[in-house]
């Protein structure tokens, strides 16, 4: 078992949640129950799965939750691209967030590799 609050992958993903909520507040009102809601749910899902998986007694079980977290990270990245293509964020913001999510995806994958050993 791991203390999820001490995991860098959890802390960095908590930051992504805050960034996502700040971003989606700027989306058009008609996206409140659409893309904004979906992005927020994905962002929350990433660290939530890490936290839940950290309670498991084996690396094999934790890995399943990390896979779910990674899936949500790729889903969030897709939604970021959709938001950018819809004109909801600047190219600079898009590039920064895309770089952040790719780094988080790598971190989750690397953590998974460490569990497999």
N, C-alpha and C positions, 0 to 999 in steps of 0.2 A: 504494500500500500504506500501511496505517496501523499504528501501534504500538497494538495493542488495549489494552495495560495503561495507556495514557495517555488512553483514551477514557472520558468520564464515563458514557456509557451502559453500558459494560462494568463499570466500578467499582460503579455503583449496582446493577446486576444481580447482582454478586457478593454484595453486602449482602443482596439478596433471597434468595439461596441459603442464606445463614447463617440468616436469619429463618425460612425454610421448614423447614430441618432442626430448628431449635429448636421450631417449632410442631408438626411431625409426630411428634416424640418424645412429645408429650402425648396423641396419638390412642390409642384403644383398641387392645389387642394384635391383635385380629382385623383391623385395618386395615393392619397392617404390610406386607402384600403386596398391598394394594388401594389405597385412596385415598392413604395416606401415601407409598407407593412412587411412585405416579403424580405426585403433587405435587412430590416431590423430583426426579424425572426431568425434569419440565417446567421447574422452576426452574433446574436445571443446563443444560438445553438453551438457555435464553435467552442467557447470556453465552458459551456454547460456540459457538453459531452466529455471534455477533458476532466472536469471536476467529478462527474459521475463515474467515469472509468477509473479514476484514481482510487476509488473505494474498493475496487475489485482485488481479490486475493492473489491473482496471478497476472503475469504479463500478457498471457494469451487473451484473457478476458479484457484487460485494459486496452489491448490493441484493437479490439472490436470497436470500442468507443472512440479511439483515435481515428479509425477509418471513417466513422460517422462524422467526426469533427472535420476531417480532411475533405470529405464530400461536401459538407456545408461551406467550407472555404472556397471550393471550386464553384459551387452554386453562387455564392456571394460575388465572386469575380465575374461570373457571367452577368449577373444583375448590374454590376458596376458598368460593364460594357454597354448594356442596354440603356442605362441611365445617361451615360456619356453620349451615345448615339441619339438619344432623345433631346439632348441639349440641356440637361439638368445640372451639369457641372462643367467647369472649365477644363481645358486640356491639362493645365498644370495640376489641378486637383486630381484629375483622373490618373495622370502619370504617377503622382505620389502615392495615391491609394493602391494603384495596381502594383507598384513596387512593394508596398507594405504587405499586401496579401500574398504575393509570390514568396516573400521572405518567410511569412508565417507558414505557408504551405511546406516550404523546405524544412522549417524547424519541426513541424509535426512529423514529417516523414523521417527526419533524422532521429527524433525521439522514438518513433516506432522501431527503427532499425536497432536502437540500443536495447529495446525490450526483447527483441528476438534473440539476442545473444544469451 
